[in-house]
């Protein structure tokens, strides 16, 4: 199964509330330490707006795979859409530093394809989120 097929399959399973089947596929990649395909699998969750689940998947491989530009971008998108815009900025910047400019390969049709656009959004929304969270703490 190629990457696009995997993303589509995971997206379909999650959208049909068959998360167990989606996680079963991911566990096979985990057994083989196939970080690339685990990361690609997280995109399936992102595509159907299950950002916190995507974060959980990506957190498991963060230590071993965070030098990968696509990991950085996926992690940043999941953070941004999980109300962690302030933290997402550093990950978008890391993705860009690693040479990722165009997110066409890892983004669905509803997301911007430009890493610079995401950086602008994170710079704008990050401080707002920090301020909002400070009110929640008080």
C-alpha positions as CSV (number, residue, x, y, z in Angstrom):
1,X,0.0,0.0,0.0
2,X,1.4,3.4,-1.0
3,X,1.2,6.5,1.2
4,X,-1.8,8.0,-0.5
5,X,-3.7,4.7,-0.2
6,X,-2.8,4.5,3.5
7,X,-4.0,8.0,4.2
8,X,-7.2,7.4,2.4
9,X,-7.8,4.1,4.1
10,X,-7.1,5.5,7.6
11,X,-9.3,8.5,6.9
12,X,-12.1,6.3,5.7
13,X,-11.9,4.0,8.7
14,X,-11.9,6.9,11.2
15,X,-14.7,8.6,9.5
16,X,-16.8,5.4,9.7
17,X,-16.0,5.1,13.4
18,X,-13.7,2.1,12.8
19,X,-10.8,3.5,14.8
20,X,-9.9,0.1,16.1
21,X,-9.1,-1.1,12.6
22,X,-7.1,2.1,11.9
23,X,-5.1,1.6,15.1
24,X,-4.6,-2.1,14.1
25,X,-2.9,-0.9,10.9
26,X,-0.7,1.5,12.9
27,X,0.3,-1.1,15.4
28,X,1.8,-3.2,12.6
29,X,4.0,-0.3,11.6
30,X,4.9,0.2,15.3
31,X,6.1,-3.4,15.5
32,X,8.4,-2.8,12.7
33,X,9.5,0.7,13.9
34,X,8.3,2.1,10.6
35,X,8.2,5.7,11.7
36,X,7.5,7.0,8.3
37,X,4.3,5.1,7.8
38,X,3.2,5.8,11.4
39,X,3.6,9.5,10.6
40,X,1.7,9.1,7.3
41,X,-1.0,7.2,9.2
42,X,-1.5,10.3,11.5
43,X,-2.4,12.3,8.3
44,X,-5.5,10.1,8.0
45,X,-6.7,11.3,11.3
46,X,-5.8,14.9,10.5
47,X,-7.8,14.7,7.2
48,X,-11.0,13.8,9.1
49,X,-10.4,16.4,11.9
50,X,-9.3,14.0,14.6
51,X,-6.4,16.2,15.6
52,X,-5.9,15.0,19.2
53,X,-5.8,11.4,18.0
54,X,-3.2,12.4,15.4
55,X,-1.2,14.1,18.2
56,X,-1.2,10.9,20.3
57,X,0.1,8.9,17.3
58,X,2.8,11.5,16.6
59,X,3.8,11.8,20.2
60,X,4.8,8.2,20.2
61,X,7.4,8.7,17.5
62,X,8.4,12.3,18.3
63,X,11.7,11.3,19.9
64,X,12.8,9.1,17.1
65,X,11.3,10.9,14.1
66,X,11.2,14.7,14.9
67,X,14.1,15.4,12.6
68,X,11.8,14.6,9.6
69,X,10.3,17.7,7.9
70,X,6.9,16.0,7.2
71,X,6.7,14.9,10.8
72,X,7.3,18.5,11.9
73,X,4.5,19.8,9.6
74,X,2.0,17.1,10.6
75,X,2.7,17.6,14.3
76,X,2.4,21.4,13.8
77,X,-1.0,21.1,12.0
78,X,-2.3,18.7,14.7
79,X,-1.1,21.1,17.4
80,X,-2.6,24.1,15.7
81,X,-6.0,22.5,15.3
82,X,-5.9,21.2,18.9
83,X,-5.9,24.8,20.3
84,X,-2.1,24.8,20.8
85,X,-1.3,27.4,18.1
86,X,1.4,28.9,20.2
87,X,3.4,25.6,20.4
88,X,2.7,24.8,16.7
89,X,4.7,27.8,15.5
90,X,8.1,26.3,16.5
91,X,7.2,23.1,14.6
92,X,6.1,24.9,11.5
93,X,9.4,26.8,11.6
94,X,11.3,23.5,12.0
95,X,9.5,22.0,9.0
96,X,10.5,25.1,7.0
97,X,14.1,24.9,8.2
98,X,14.3,21.3,7.0
99,X,13.3,22.5,3.5
100,X,9.6,21.9,3.5
101,X,7.8,24.8,1.7
102,X,4.9,23.1,0.0
103,X,2.5,20.9,2.0
104,X,0.6,19.5,-1.0
105,X,1.9,16.0,-0.3
106,X,0.8,16.0,3.3
107,X,-2.2,18.2,3.4
108,X,-5.8,17.7,2.4
109,X,-7.7,20.0,0.1
110,X,-9.1,22.2,2.9
111,X,-5.7,23.2,4.4
112,X,-3.3,25.8,3.0
113,X,-0.5,24.3,1.1
114,X,2.1,26.9,2.0
115,X,4.2,26.5,5.2
116,X,4.6,30.3,5.2
117,X,0.8,30.7,5.4
118,X,0.7,28.3,8.4
119,X,3.5,30.2,10.1
120,X,1.6,33.5,9.7
121,X,-1.6,31.9,11.1
122,X,0.4,30.5,14.1
123,X,2.0,33.8,14.7
124,X,-1.4,35.5,14.7
125,X,-3.4,32.9,16.7
126,X,-0.6,31.8,19.1
127,X,-0.6,34.9,21.3
128,X,-4.4,34.9,21.4
129,X,-4.4,31.3,22.6
130,X,-1.8,32.1,25.3
131,X,-3.9,35.0,26.5
132,X,-7.1,32.9,26.5
133,X,-5.4,30.2,28.5
134,X,-4.2,32.7,31.0
135,X,-7.8,33.7,31.7
136,X,-8.7,30.1,32.2
137,X,-6.0,29.7,34.8
138,X,-7.2,32.7,36.8
